C-alpha cells in the first residue's frame, strides 16, 4: 500500500507543479500585465512604474520561483483593485463556495445512488425511464436557464425562498438544487451501470440462491464492488462543483470564489485570478488523489496495477 500511495503522491506533486506554472503563466498570456493594470488610459510612464513596483521587470523564471515561494507560506500577493492581501479576499469568499459545493455534492449523492440502484434492479422499468429523463434533461438544460426559471417560479411567483444572496440558509436552497441537478446524471449513470454489471456475476447469483434478502445482497455484496468507479467519478464531480459554480453564483448573487473570479477578470485583478485558479486546481488534484487511494483500499487489486 505504501508504494502505491507514494506513486500517487509523486504524480500529484508533478501535477501541482504543472498547475502552478500554468497559473503563473496566465498573467503573461494576454500581454504585458503592467499595461493591463495601467488600463487603456494609462501612459507609458505609468506602465513602467507598475512594472517596477510589481517586479515585472525581472526575469520570468525569477518571478515564478518568488511567487511559488510566497504561495507556499500563504502569501498569494496583493489585490490590484482592492489593495489588500489576496488571502484576505479569498478568505471572505471561500466559505460560500465550499458550503454550496459540498451541500450540492451531498444532495447529488443522496439522489443519484438510490435512483441508480433502483434503475439497475428493474432495467427498462418505470424508475429506469424516470432516471433516463433526469439524465437527459440534466445534461441538456443550461444551468443559467434553470437557475433563472427557478428564481422566477419559486422566488418571484410563489415567494417560497430568497432569490439572491446568502444572508440565511434559505438562500442556498435554489442554488444547491440547481447545482446538484447537474451532478446527478453522471453519478446515477455510473451507479446504474456498475450495479447491472455486478448483479450479473456468479457470486451475486450464489448469494441469491442461499436465500439472502435482496437488501443484504445489495448492501453487503453488490454495492461494495459497484461503488469503485463511483468513487473516482464522485471526486471529479465534487471538484467540478467547487470550481464550476461561477454561473450559479452569478445568477443567485452569491459572493463566492466563482463570482470573485469573474469580477476580478473584469477588473484585470490578475493576482486574485491567479490565486483562485491555483487553489481550485490544487483542491481538484487533492480530491482525485484521495479517490485513487480510497479505491485502492476498497479493491486491493488496484495496488498491484499501479
FENUR-V674203 format. One record per residue. RES is the residue in one small letter. SS is DSSP state (2 for helix, 1 for strand, 0 for the rest). PSI is psi in degrees with one decimal (none if undefined). Layout:
BEGIN
res->[RES:RES]
ss->[SS:SS]
psi->[PSI:PSI]
END
This chain:
BEGIN
res->[x:x:x:x:x:x:x:x:x:x:x:x:x:x:x:x:x:x:x:x:x:x:x:x:x:x:x:x:x:x:x:x:x:x:x:x:x:x:x:x:x:x:x:x:x:x:x:x:x:x:x:x:x:x:x:x:x:x:x:x:x:x:x:x:x:x:x:x:x:x:x:x:x:x:x:x:x:x:x:x:x:x:x:x:x:x:x:x:x:x:x:x:x:x:x:x:x:x:x:x:x:x:x:x:x:x:x:x:x:x:x:x:x:x:x:x:x:x:x:x:x:x:x:x:x:x:x:x:x:x:x:x:x:x:x:x:x:x:x:x:x:x:x:x:x:x:x:x:x:x:x:x:x:x:x:x:x:x:x:x:x:x:x:x:x:x:x:x:x:x:x:x:x:x:x:x:x:x:x:x:x:x:x:x:x:x:x:x:x:x:x:x:x:x:x:x:x:x:x:x:x:x:x:x:x:x:x:x:x:x:x:x:x:x:x:x:x:x:x:x:x:x:x:x:x:x:x:x:x:x:x:x:x:x:x:x:x:x:x:x:x:x:x:x:x:x:x:x:x:x:x:x:x:x:x:x:x:x:x:x:x:x:x:x:x:x:x:x:x:x:x:x:x:x:x:x:x:x:x:x:x:x:x:x:x:x:x:x:x:x:x:x:x:x:x:x:x:x:x:x:x:x:x:x:x:x]
ss->[0:2:2:2:2:2:2:2:2:2:2:2:2:2:2:2:2:2:2:2:2:2:2:2:2:2:2:2:2:0:0:0:2:2:2:2:2:2:0:0:0:0:0:2:2:2:2:2:2:2:2:2:2:0:0:0:0:0:0:2:2:2:2:2:2:2:2:2:2:2:2:2:0:0:0:0:0:1:0:0:0:0:0:0:1:2:2:2:2:2:2:2:2:2:2:2:2:2:2:2:2:2:2:2:2:2:2:2:2:2:2:2:2:2:2:2:2:2:2:2:2:0:0:0:0:2:2:2:2:2:2:2:2:2:2:2:2:2:2:2:0:0:2:2:2:2:2:2:2:2:2:2:2:2:2:2:2:0:0:0:0:0:0:0:0:0:0:0:0:0:2:2:2:2:2:2:2:2:2:2:2:2:2:2:2:2:2:2:2:2:2:2:2:2:2:2:2:2:2:0:0:2:2:2:2:2:2:2:2:0:0:0:0:2:2:2:2:2:2:2:2:2:2:2:2:2:0:2:2:2:2:2:2:2:2:2:2:2:2:2:2:2:2:0:0:2:2:2:2:2:2:0:0:0:0:0:2:2:2:2:2:2:2:2:2:2:0:0:0:2:2:2:2:2:2:2:2:2:2:2:2:2:2:2:2:2:2:2:2:2:2:2:2:2:2:2:2:2:0:0:2:2:2:2:2:0]
psi->[-37.7:-44.8:-38.7:-48.0:-39.2:-42.8:-42.4:-39.9:-35.5:-43.3:-41.6:-39.1:-43.0:-41.4:-40.4:-41.5:-40.6:-42.5:-41.3:-38.7:-42.0:-39.3:-41.5:-37.7:-23.0:-30.1:-27.0:-5.8:-31.4:8.7:-159.5:117.1:-27.2:-39.6:-38.6:-39.2:-39.4:-26.9:172.1:-26.7:3.0:148.9:167.7:-35.6:-37.6:-43.6:-39.6:-39.2:-41.1:-39.5:-40.0:-41.8:-39.4:1.2:19.0:-10.8:-9.0:163.9:144.8:-37.6:-42.1:-43.2:-40.2:-48.8:-33.2:-41.7:-43.5:-43.0:-40.0:-39.1:-34.9:-26.1:12.4:9.7:104.8:15.8:-171.8:133.2:131.0:-38.1:-46.8:-17.4:40.4:162.3:140.6:-36.5:-33.1:-43.0:-47.0:-38.0:-32.1:-18.6:-23.7:-28.7:-38.3:-44.6:-43.2:-42.0:-48.7:-45.0:-47.1:-39.1:-42.0:-39.8:-43.1:-44.3:-41.2:-40.6:-43.1:-34.1:-44.6:-42.9:-52.5:-38.4:-39.5:-39.7:-45.2:-39.6:-35.2:-31.2:-27.9:72.0:136.7:10.6:-175.4:-32.5:-39.9:-36.6:-38.1:-42.5:-38.5:-41.6:-44.0:-42.1:-45.4:-46.0:-36.0:-29.9:-15.4:-32.4:126.0:141.5:-37.0:-35.6:-45.0:-38.7:-45.1:-41.1:-37.8:-34.4:-45.8:-47.1:-55.6:-20.9:-43.1:-52.2:-50.1:-22.7:31.8:-35.5:158.9:150.0:-7.6:159.4:169.4:44.3:-25.8:173.5:-23.8:-25.8:-15.7:-9.9:-57.2:-45.5:-39.7:-43.5:-45.7:-44.8:-41.1:-26.9:-28.5:-10.3:-20.7:-47.2:-48.6:-43.7:-40.8:-41.3:-44.6:-32.7:-45.1:-50.3:-38.4:-41.7:-41.0:-42.3:-44.5:-39.0:-16.7:3.0:164.3:-39.1:-25.9:-39.8:-38.9:-40.2:-39.1:-39.8:-27.6:-7.3:15.8:139.9:148.7:-34.0:-32.9:-36.0:-41.5:-49.4:-38.1:-27.3:-54.2:-46.9:-33.8:-41.9:-32.3:-22.0:-12.2:-53.5:-24.3:-33.9:-47.6:-43.9:-38.3:-39.3:-41.8:-43.1:-40.4:-41.7:-39.7:-37.3:-38.2:-38.7:-16.4:23.3:13.4:-39.6:-45.9:-42.9:-34.0:-42.1:-41.7:10.8:46.9:130.0:69.3:-170.5:-34.6:-47.2:-36.4:-40.2:-43.0:-45.4:-39.2:-34.7:-43.0:-30.7:0.4:34.8:77.6:-38.1:-36.3:-42.9:-45.2:-48.8:-41.3:-44.3:-44.0:-46.8:-47.4:-37.1:-42.0:-37.1:-39.3:-44.8:-42.4:-44.2:-44.6:-34.9:-44.7:-35.3:-40.7:-43.5:-41.9:-39.5:-38.9:-33.0:-41.2:-33.7:97.3:-20.5:-27.8:-24.2:-38.9:-22.0:-16.4:none]
END
